[in-house]
Amino acid sequence: MTGASARTLLRAGMTKDGRIRDHVFVHGAWRDSITYSILEHEWAPIDGLDADGAAEIN
């Protein structure tokens, strides 16, 4: 993941949870994976969308 992608996740309210070392083999080398998450009570839905991201029908 690029630095820009990581910044986007952090700006969206996610938290960096950790690193999985030597997780995937890409182009002849082992790469780490960084995990991010957000807890349900930390997440604020966008106006007009429900918790699953679907449009609310009134």
mmCIF file of the N, C-alpha and C atoms, coordinates in Angstrom:
data_MODEL
# 
_entry.id   MODEL 
# 
loop_
_atom_site.group_PDB 
_atom_site.id 
_atom_site.type_symbol 
_atom_site.label_atom_id 
_atom_site.label_alt_id 
_atom_site.label_comp_id 
_atom_site.label_asym_id 
_atom_site.label_entity_id 
_atom_site.label_seq_id 
_atom_site.pdbx_PDB_ins_code 
_atom_site.Cartn_x 
_atom_site.Cartn_y 
_atom_site.Cartn_z 
_atom_site.occupancy 
_atom_site.B_iso_or_equiv 
_atom_site.pdbx_formal_charge 
_atom_site.auth_seq_id 
_atom_site.auth_comp_id 
_atom_site.auth_asym_id 
_atom_site.auth_atom_id 
_atom_site.pdbx_PDB_model_num 
ATOM 1   N N  . MET A 1 1  ? 0.851   -1.176  0.000  1.00 0.00 ? 1  MET A N  1 
ATOM 2   C CA . MET A 1 1  ? 0.000   0.000   0.000  1.00 0.00 ? 1  MET A CA 1 
ATOM 3   C C  . MET A 1 1  ? 0.890   1.230   0.000  1.00 0.00 ? 1  MET A C  1 
ATOM 4   N N  . THR A 1 2  ? 0.471   2.177   -0.753 1.00 0.00 ? 2  THR A N  1 
ATOM 5   C CA . THR A 1 2  ? 1.254   3.411   -0.818 1.00 0.00 ? 2  THR A CA 1 
ATOM 6   C C  . THR A 1 2  ? 0.977   4.285   0.391  1.00 0.00 ? 2  THR A C  1 
ATOM 7   N N  . GLY A 1 3  ? 1.847   5.245   0.614  1.00 0.00 ? 3  GLY A N  1 
ATOM 8   C CA . GLY A 1 3  ? 1.635   6.190   1.695  1.00 0.00 ? 3  GLY A CA 1 
ATOM 9   C C  . GLY A 1 3  ? 0.328   6.947   1.540  1.00 0.00 ? 3  GLY A C  1 
ATOM 10  N N  . ALA A 1 4  ? -0.038  7.257   0.287  1.00 0.00 ? 4  ALA A N  1 
ATOM 11  C CA . ALA A 1 4  ? -1.292  7.975   0.040  1.00 0.00 ? 4  ALA A CA 1 
ATOM 12  C C  . ALA A 1 4  ? -2.485  7.110   0.430  1.00 0.00 ? 4  ALA A C  1 
ATOM 13  N N  . SER A 1 5  ? -2.444  5.831   0.141  1.00 0.00 ? 5  SER A N  1 
ATOM 14  C CA . SER A 1 5  ? -3.541  4.929   0.505  1.00 0.00 ? 5  SER A CA 1 
ATOM 15  C C  . SER A 1 5  ? -3.672  4.828   2.016  1.00 0.00 ? 5  SER A C  1 
ATOM 16  N N  . ALA A 1 6  ? -2.557  4.706   2.708  1.00 0.00 ? 6  ALA A N  1 
ATOM 17  C CA . ALA A 1 6  ? -2.576  4.624   4.166  1.00 0.00 ? 6  ALA A CA 1 
ATOM 18  C C  . ALA A 1 6  ? -3.145  5.908   4.764  1.00 0.00 ? 6  ALA A C  1 
ATOM 19  N N  . ARG A 1 7  ? -2.760  7.050   4.234  1.00 0.00 ? 7  ARG A N  1 
ATOM 20  C CA . ARG A 1 7  ? -3.283  8.331   4.739  1.00 0.00 ? 7  ARG A CA 1 
ATOM 21  C C  . ARG A 1 7  ? -4.788  8.427   4.523  1.00 0.00 ? 7  ARG A C  1 
ATOM 22  N N  . THR A 1 8  ? -5.267  7.913   3.396  1.00 0.00 ? 8  THR A N  1 
ATOM 23  C CA . THR A 1 8  ? -6.702  7.936   3.119  1.00 0.00 ? 8  THR A CA 1 
ATOM 24  C C  . THR A 1 8  ? -7.468  7.106   4.141  1.00 0.00 ? 8  THR A C  1 
ATOM 25  N N  . LEU A 1 9  ? -6.961  5.917   4.462  1.00 0.00 ? 9  LEU A N  1 
ATOM 26  C CA . LEU A 1 9  ? -7.617  5.076   5.460  1.00 0.00 ? 9  LEU A CA 1 
ATOM 27  C C  . LEU A 1 9  ? -7.628  5.749   6.825  1.00 0.00 ? 9  LEU A C  1 
ATOM 28  N N  . LEU A 1 10 ? -6.528  6.368   7.203  1.00 0.00 ? 10 LEU A N  1 
ATOM 29  C CA . LEU A 1 10 ? -6.453  7.049   8.490  1.00 0.00 ? 10 LEU A CA 1 
ATOM 30  C C  . LEU A 1 10 ? -7.388  8.250   8.537  1.00 0.00 ? 10 LEU A C  1 
ATOM 31  N N  . ARG A 1 11 ? -7.470  9.019   7.439  1.00 0.00 ? 11 ARG A N  1 
ATOM 32  C CA . ARG A 1 11 ? -8.389  10.167  7.382  1.00 0.00 ? 11 ARG A CA 1 
ATOM 33  C C  . ARG A 1 11 ? -9.834  9.709   7.461  1.00 0.00 ? 11 ARG A C  1 
ATOM 34  N N  . ALA A 1 12 ? -10.123 8.499   6.981  1.00 0.00 ? 12 ALA A N  1 
ATOM 35  C CA . ALA A 1 12 ? -11.484 7.958   7.019  1.00 0.00 ? 12 ALA A CA 1 
ATOM 36  C C  . ALA A 1 12 ? -11.856 7.475   8.415  1.00 0.00 ? 12 ALA A C  1 
ATOM 37  N N  . GLY A 1 13 ? -10.907 7.529   9.347  1.00 0.00 ? 13 GLY A N  1 
ATOM 38  C CA . GLY A 1 13 ? -11.205 7.156   10.726 1.00 0.00 ? 13 GLY A CA 1 
ATOM 39  C C  . GLY A 1 13 ? -10.720 5.781   11.124 1.00 0.00 ? 13 GLY A C  1 
ATOM 40  N N  . MET A 1 14 ? -10.049 5.091   10.215 1.00 0.00 ? 14 MET A N  1 
ATOM 41  C CA . MET A 1 14 ? -9.554  3.753   10.542 1.00 0.00 ? 14 MET A CA 1 
ATOM 42  C C  . MET A 1 14 ? -8.293  3.861   11.401 1.00 0.00 ? 14 MET A C  1 
ATOM 43  N N  . THR A 1 15 ? -7.975  2.779   12.082 1.00 0.00 ? 15 THR A N  1 
ATOM 44  C CA . THR A 1 15 ? -6.802  2.704   12.945 1.00 0.00 ? 15 THR A CA 1 
ATOM 45  C C  . THR A 1 15 ? -5.855  1.644   12.395 1.00 0.00 ? 15 THR A C  1 
ATOM 46  N N  . LYS A 1 16 ? -4.578  1.947   12.380 1.00 0.00 ? 16 LYS A N  1 
ATOM 47  C CA . LYS A 1 16 ? -3.586  0.957   11.972 1.00 0.00 ? 16 LYS A CA 1 
ATOM 48  C C  . LYS A 1 16 ? -3.466  -0.067  13.094 1.00 0.00 ? 16 LYS A C  1 
ATOM 49  N N  . ASP A 1 17 ? -3.791  -1.325  12.778 1.00 0.00 ? 17 ASP A N  1 
ATOM 50  C CA . ASP A 1 17 ? -3.784  -2.381  13.783 1.00 0.00 ? 17 ASP A CA 1 
ATOM 51  C C  . ASP A 1 17 ? -2.436  -3.079  13.905 1.00 0.00 ? 17 ASP A C  1 
ATOM 52  N N  . GLY A 1 18 ? -1.796  -3.321  12.789 1.00 0.00 ? 18 GLY A N  1 
ATOM 53  C CA . GLY A 1 18 ? -0.543  -4.040  12.892 1.00 0.00 ? 18 GLY A CA 1 
ATOM 54  C C  . GLY A 1 18 ? 0.048   -4.406  11.547 1.00 0.00 ? 18 GLY A C  1 
ATOM 55  N N  . ARG A 1 19 ? 1.094   -5.195  11.604 1.00 0.00 ? 19 ARG A N  1 
ATOM 56  C CA . ARG A 1 19 ? 1.843   -5.622  10.422 1.00 0.00 ? 19 ARG A CA 1 
ATOM 57  C C  . ARG A 1 19 ? 1.926   -7.143  10.419 1.00 0.00 ? 19 ARG A C  1 
ATOM 58  N N  . ILE A 1 20 ? 1.611   -7.734  9.261  1.00 0.00 ? 20 ILE A N  1 
ATOM 59  C CA . ILE A 1 20 ? 1.808   -9.163  9.068  1.00 0.00 ? 20 ILE A CA 1 
ATOM 60  C C  . ILE A 1 20 ? 3.094   -9.288  8.251  1.00 0.00 ? 20 ILE A C  1 
ATOM 61  N N  . ARG A 1 21 ? 4.139   -9.763  8.895  1.00 0.00 ? 21 ARG A N  1 
ATOM 62  C CA . ARG A 1 21 ? 5.450   -9.800  8.245  1.00 0.00 ? 21 ARG A CA 1 
ATOM 63  C C  . ARG A 1 21 ? 5.539   -10.951 7.257  1.00 0.00 ? 21 ARG A C  1 
ATOM 64  N N  . ASP A 1 22 ? 6.203   -10.685 6.108  1.00 0.00 ? 22 ASP A N  1 
ATOM 65  C CA . ASP A 1 22 ? 6.390   -11.678 5.044  1.00 0.00 ? 22 ASP A CA 1 
ATOM 66  C C  . ASP A 1 22 ? 5.081   -12.383 4.700  1.00 0.00 ? 22 ASP A C  1 
ATOM 67  N N  . HIS A 1 23 ? 4.053   -11.610 4.440  1.00 0.00 ? 23 HIS A N  1 
ATOM 68  C CA . HIS A 1 23 ? 2.707   -12.130 4.235  1.00 0.00 ? 23 HIS A CA 1 
ATOM 69  C C  . HIS A 1 23 ? 2.447   -12.596 2.808  1.00 0.00 ? 23 HIS A C  1 
ATOM 70  N N  . VAL A 1 24 ? 2.922   -11.863 1.821  1.00 0.00 ? 24 VAL A N  1 
ATOM 71  C CA . VAL A 1 24 ? 2.680   -12.212 0.421  1.00 0.00 ? 24 VAL A CA 1 
ATOM 72  C C  . VAL A 1 24 ? 3.992   -12.182 -0.364 1.00 0.00 ? 24 VAL A C  1 
ATOM 73  N N  . PHE A 1 25 ? 4.070   -13.039 -1.371 1.00 0.00 ? 25 PHE A N  1 
ATOM 74  C CA . PHE A 1 25 ? 5.254   -13.118 -2.226 1.00 0.00 ? 25 PHE A CA 1 
ATOM 75  C C  . PHE A 1 25 ? 4.919   -12.409 -3.541 1.00 0.00 ? 25 PHE A C  1 
ATOM 76  N N  . VAL A 1 26 ? 5.561   -11.272 -3.798 1.00 0.00 ? 26 VAL A N  1 
ATOM 77  C CA . VAL A 1 26 ? 5.262   -10.456 -4.969 1.00 0.00 ? 26 VAL A CA 1 
ATOM 78  C C  . VAL A 1 26 ? 6.550   -10.135 -5.708 1.00 0.00 ? 26 VAL A C  1 
ATOM 79  N N  . HIS A 1 27 ? 6.569   -10.420 -6.998 1.00 0.00 ? 27 HIS A N  1 
ATOM 80  C CA . HIS A 1 27 ? 7.721   -10.095 -7.850 1.00 0.00 ? 27 HIS A CA 1 
ATOM 81  C C  . HIS A 1 27 ? 9.039   -10.588 -7.238 1.00 0.00 ? 27 HIS A C  1 
ATOM 82  N N  . GLY A 1 28 ? 9.039   -11.817 -6.755 1.00 0.00 ? 28 GLY A N  1 
ATOM 83  C CA . GLY A 1 28 ? 10.261  -12.431 -6.271 1.00 0.00 ? 28 GLY A CA 1 
ATOM 84  C C  . GLY A 1 28 ? 10.689  -12.055 -4.869 1.00 0.00 ? 28 GLY A C  1 
ATOM 85  N N  . ALA A 1 29 ? 9.824   -11.388 -4.102 1.00 0.00 ? 29 ALA A N  1 
ATOM 86  C CA . ALA A 1 29 ? 10.192  -10.989 -2.741 1.00 0.00 ? 29 ALA A CA 1 
ATOM 87  C C  . ALA A 1 29 ? 8.976   -11.077 -1.817 1.00 0.00 ? 29 ALA A C  1 
ATOM 88  N N  . TRP A 1 30 ? 9.245   -11.386 -0.568 1.00 0.00 ? 30 TRP A N  1 
ATOM 89  C CA . TRP A 1 30 ? 8.186   -11.400 0.436  1.00 0.00 ? 30 TRP A CA 1 
ATOM 90  C C  . TRP A 1 30 ? 7.875   -9.975  0.858  1.00 0.00 ? 30 TRP A C  1 
ATOM 91  N N  . ARG A 1 31 ? 6.585   -9.677  1.012  1.00 0.00 ? 31 ARG A N  1 
ATOM 92  C CA . ARG A 1 31 ? 6.132   -8.337  1.387  1.00 0.00 ? 31 ARG A CA 1 
ATOM 93  C C  . ARG A 1 31 ? 5.305   -8.408  2.664  1.00 0.00 ? 31 ARG A C  1 
ATOM 94  N N  . ASP A 1 32 ? 5.378   -7.351  3.441  1.00 0.00 ? 32 ASP A N  1 
ATOM 95  C CA . ASP A 1 32 ? 4.551   -7.231  4.640  1.00 0.00 ? 32 ASP A CA 1 
ATOM 96  C C  . ASP A 1 32 ? 3.170   -6.703  4.248  1.00 0.00 ? 32 ASP A C  1 
ATOM 97  N N  . SER A 1 33 ? 2.184   -6.981  5.082  1.00 0.00 ? 33 SER A N  1 
ATOM 98  C CA . SER A 1 33 ? 0.849   -6.401  4.927  1.00 0.00 ? 33 SER A CA 1 
ATOM 99  C C  . SER A 1 33 ? 0.530   -5.619  6.192  1.00 0.00 ? 33 SER A C  1 
ATOM 100 N N  . ILE A 1 34 ? -0.058  -4.453  6.016  1.00 0.00 ? 34 ILE A N  1 
ATOM 101 C CA . ILE A 1 34 ? -0.480  -3.617  7.141  1.00 0.00 ? 34 ILE A CA 1 
ATOM 102 C C  . ILE A 1 34 ? -1.992  -3.759  7.252  1.00 0.00 ? 34 ILE A C  1 
ATOM 103 N N  . THR A 1 35 ? -2.484  -3.966  8.473  1.00 0.00 ? 35 THR A N  1 
ATOM 104 C CA . THR A 1 35 ? -3.928  -4.101  8.668  1.00 0.00 ? 35 THR A CA 1 
ATOM 105 C C  . THR A 1 35 ? -4.492  -2.848  9.324  1.00 0.00 ? 35 THR A C  1 
ATOM 106 N N  . TYR A 1 36 ? -5.687  -2.474  8.882  1.00 0.00 ? 36 TYR A N  1 
ATOM 107 C CA . TYR A 1 36 ? -6.415  -1.318  9.397  1.00 0.00 ? 36 TYR A CA 1 
ATOM 108 C C  . TYR A 1 36 ? -7.831  -1.768  9.746  1.00 0.00 ? 36 TYR A C  1 
ATOM 109 N N  . SER A 1 37 ? -8.432  -1.116  10.719 1.00 0.00 ? 37 SER A N  1 
ATOM 110 C CA . SER A 1 37 ? -9.811  -1.446  11.060 1.00 0.00 ? 37 SER A CA 1 
ATOM 111 C C  . SER A 1 37 ? -10.509 -0.235  11.649 1.00 0.00 ? 37 SER A C  1 
ATOM 112 N N  . ILE A 1 38 ? -11.825 -0.369  11.768 1.00 0.00 ? 38 ILE A N  1 
ATOM 113 C CA . ILE A 1 38 ? -12.629 0.632   12.465 1.00 0.00 ? 38 ILE A CA 1 
ATOM 114 C C  . ILE A 1 38 ? -13.734 -0.130  13.183 1.00 0.00 ? 38 ILE A C  1 
ATOM 115 N N  . LEU A 1 39 ? -13.986 0.248   14.409 1.00 0.00 ? 39 LEU A N  1 
ATOM 116 C CA . LEU A 1 39 ? -15.036 -0.393  15.180 1.00 0.00 ? 39 LEU A CA 1 
ATOM 117 C C  . LEU A 1 39 ? -16.383 0.216   14.816 1.00 0.00 ? 39 LEU A C  1 
ATOM 118 N N  . GLU A 1 40 ? -17.431 -0.579  14.923 1.00 0.00 ? 40 GLU A N  1 
ATOM 119 C CA . GLU A 1 40 ? -18.753 -0.113  14.514 1.00 0.00 ? 40 GLU A CA 1 
ATOM 120 C C  . GLU A 1 40 ? -19.159 1.171   15.233 1.00 0.00 ? 40 GLU A C  1 
ATOM 121 N N  . HIS A 1 41 ? -18.860 1.270   16.532 1.00 0.00 ? 41 HIS A N  1 
ATOM 122 C CA . HIS A 1 41 ? -19.277 2.466   17.269 1.00 0.00 ? 41 HIS A CA 1 
ATOM 123 C C  . HIS A 1 41 ? -18.418 3.696   16.925 1.00 0.00 ? 41 HIS A C  1 
ATOM 124 N N  . GLU A 1 42 ? -17.303 3.510   16.214 1.00 0.00 ? 42 GLU A N  1 
ATOM 125 C CA . GLU A 1 42 ? -16.464 4.628   15.781 1.00 0.00 ? 42 GLU A CA 1 
ATOM 126 C C  . GLU A 1 42 ? -16.877 5.162   14.407 1.00 0.00 ? 42 GLU A C  1 
ATOM 127 N N  . TRP A 1 43 ? -17.641 4.361   13.692 1.00 0.00 ? 43 TRP A N  1 
ATOM 128 C CA . TRP A 1 43 ? -17.982 4.670   12.312 1.00 0.00 ? 43 TRP A CA 1 
ATOM 129 C C  . TRP A 1 43 ? -19.249 5.501   12.248 1.00 0.00 ? 43 TRP A C  1 
ATOM 130 N N  . ALA A 1 44 ? -19.227 6.613   11.516 1.00 0.00 ? 44 ALA A N  1 
ATOM 131 C CA . ALA A 1 44 ? -20.402 7.459   11.335 1.00 0.00 ? 44 ALA A CA 1 
ATOM 132 C C  . ALA A 1 44 ? -20.855 7.348   9.882  1.00 0.00 ? 44 ALA A C  1 
ATOM 133 N N  . PRO A 1 45 ? -22.057 6.857   9.642  1.00 0.00 ? 45 PRO A N  1 
ATOM 134 C CA . PRO A 1 45 ? -22.515 6.706   8.256  1.00 0.00 ? 45 PRO A CA 1 
ATOM 135 C C  . PRO A 1 45 ? -22.665 8.052   7.557  1.00 0.00 ? 45 PRO A C  1 
ATOM 136 N N  . ILE A 1 46 ? -22.505 8.039   6.254  1.00 0.00 ? 46 ILE A N  1 
ATOM 137 C CA . ILE A 1 46 ? -22.695 9.227   5.430  1.00 0.00 ? 46 ILE A CA 1 
ATOM 138 C C  . ILE A 1 46 ? -24.192 9.516   5.368  1.00 0.00 ? 46 ILE A C  1 
ATOM 139 N N  . ASP A 1 47 ? -24.582 10.778  5.423  1.00 0.00 ? 47 ASP A N  1 
ATOM 140 C CA . ASP A 1 47 ? -26.001 11.138  5.346  1.00 0.00 ? 47 ASP A CA 1 
ATOM 141 C C  . ASP A 1 47 ? -26.654 10.482  4.135  1.00 0.00 ? 47 ASP A C  1 
ATOM 142 N N  . GLY A 1 48 ? -27.802 9.864   4.365  1.00 0.00 ? 48 GLY A N  1 
ATOM 143 C CA . GLY A 1 48 ? -28.541 9.238   3.280  1.00 0.00 ? 48 GLY A CA 1 
ATOM 144 C C  . GLY A 1 48 ? -28.180 7.789   3.039  1.00 0.00 ? 48 GLY A C  1 
ATOM 145 N N  . LEU A 1 49 ? -27.194 7.261   3.750  1.00 0.00 ? 49 LEU A N  1 
ATOM 146 C CA . LEU A 1 49 ? -26.817 5.855   3.605  1.00 0.00 ? 49 LEU A CA 1 
ATOM 147 C C  . LEU A 1 49 ? -27.035 5.145   4.927  1.00 0.00 ? 49 LEU A C  1 
ATOM 148 N N  . ASP A 1 50 ? -27.424 3.868   4.844  1.00 0.00 ? 50 ASP A N  1 
ATOM 149 C CA . ASP A 1 50 ? -27.554 3.106   6.073  1.00 0.00 ? 50 ASP A CA 1 
ATOM 150 C C  . ASP A 1 50 ? -26.211 2.509   6.450  1.00 0.00 ? 50 ASP A C  1 
ATOM 151 N N  . ALA A 1 51 ? -26.160 1.710   7.495  1.00 0.00 ? 51 ALA A N  1 
ATOM 152 C CA . ALA A 1 51 ? -24.887 1.163   7.997  1.00 0.00 ? 51 ALA A CA 1 
ATOM 153 C C  . ALA A 1 51 ? -24.201 0.254   6.986  1.00 0.00 ? 51 ALA A C  1 
ATOM 154 N N  . ASP A 1 52 ? -24.963 -0.320  6.036  1.00 0.00 ? 52 ASP A N  1 
ATOM 155 C CA . ASP A 1 52 ? -24.372 -1.206  5.026  1.00 0.00 ? 52 ASP A CA 1 
ATOM 156 C C  . ASP A 1 52 ? -23.957 -0.462  3.764  1.00 0.00 ? 52 ASP A C  1 
ATOM 157 N N  . GLY A 1 53 ? -24.152 0.850   3.741  1.00 0.00 ? 53 GLY A N  1 
ATOM 158 C CA . GLY A 1 53 ? -23.768 1.638   2.572  1.00 0.00 ? 53 GLY A CA 1 
ATOM 159 C C  . GLY A 1 53 ? -24.850 1.729   1.511  1.00 0.00 ? 53 GLY A C  1 
ATOM 160 N N  . ALA A 1 54 ? -26.030 1.155   1.795  1.00 0.00 ? 54 ALA A N  1 
ATOM 161 C CA . ALA A 1 54 ? -27.131 1.218   0.836  1.00 0.00 ? 54 ALA A CA 1 
ATOM 162 C C  . ALA A 1 54 ? -27.936 2.490   1.079  1.00 0.00 ? 54 ALA A C  1 
ATOM 163 N N  . ALA A 1 55 ? -28.540 2.993   0.006  1.00 0.00 ? 55 ALA A N  1 
ATOM 164 C CA . ALA A 1 55 ? -29.371 4.195   0.125  1.00 0.00 ? 55 ALA A CA 1 
ATOM 165 C C  . ALA A 1 55 ? -30.595 3.896   0.981  1.00 0.00 ? 55 ALA A C  1 
ATOM 166 N N  . GLU A 1 56 ? -30.882 4.814   1.897  1.00 0.00 ? 56 GLU A N  1 
ATOM 167 C CA . GLU A 1 56 ? -32.072 4.646   2.733  1.00 0.00 ? 56 GLU A CA 1 
ATOM 168 C C  . GLU A 1 56 ? -33.311 5.001   1.932  1.00 0.00 ? 56 GLU A C  1 
ATOM 169 N N  . ILE A 1 57 ? -34.351 4.209   2.102  1.00 0.00 ? 57 ILE A N  1 
ATOM 170 C CA . ILE A 1 57 ? -35.618 4.458   1.429  1.00 0.00 ? 57 ILE A CA 1 
ATOM 171 C C  . ILE A 1 57 ? -36.608 4.931   2.479  1.00 0.00 ? 57 ILE A C  1 
ATOM 172 N N  . ASN A 1 58 ? -37.147 6.121   2.269  1.00 0.00 ? 58 ASN A N  1 
ATOM 173 C CA . ASN A 1 58 ? -38.110 6.684   3.248  1.00 0.00 ? 58 ASN A CA 1 
ATOM 174 C C  . ASN A 1 58 ? -39.502 6.604   2.716  1.00 0.00 ? 58 ASN A C  1 
# 
